[in-house]
């Protein structure tokens, strides 16, 4: 454990700025079973498995989307949840030569999610 980060926090934390951050938080909770609650007073801290991501409204900064590779237990189910939540399909779920089964979507805020399960 280091003494220069909050307890339990990784050294690198992706951060996304979007209009209507509360809706993106709901999307991530639905699609990725993220834990954490929307907070309008500071960046929302969400966890997906052992990873952390911060989500913020655009009140102080312009929108800034991300491209994230997310491992989940069942890529087919998570990908379908993302599509059902309004995401645009970039690539359907397929087995890749390097051992991942992956599909990609773009959410309503412009973020690209490469959703994968290791085979």
Secondary structure, DSSP 8 states (H G I E B T S, - for coil): --SSS-TT--S--EEEEETTHHHHHHHHHHHH--B----SSS-EEEEETTEEEEEEESSSS--B--EEEEE-S-HHHHHHHHHHTT-EEEEEEEE-TTSEEEEEEE-TTS-EEEEEEE-
